[in-house]
Amino acid sequence: MDIDKKILEEKADVLKAISHPVRLCIVRRLLKEGEKNVTEMQNCLEAPQSTVSQHLSRLKAAGIIEGRREGIEIYYKLINKDVEKILKSIF
């Protein structure tokens, strides 16, 4: 039962992480368009860079996205297959 509880907690954490409209928008865009940097996402979301960065940090901490540094820019991509499946089913 402990393994089941741990898996359930992990899945719940993923769902919590994508439950915010801005984070859902971020992961949906990454799924549809591939890697994006903060500036590209900020323009799409019409949100301040600091707000987008906070949401990216939450998604990264949940293991949903990862970043790749290129010079001074960090490009993010969706890496969580469960989130990919969820997005494909709801959109």
Secondary structure, DSSP 8 states (H G I E B T S, - for coil): -HHHHHHHHHHHHHHHHH-SHHHHHHHHHHHHH--EEHHHHHHHHT--HHHHHHHHHHHHHTTSEEEEEETTEEEEEE--HHHHHHHHHH-
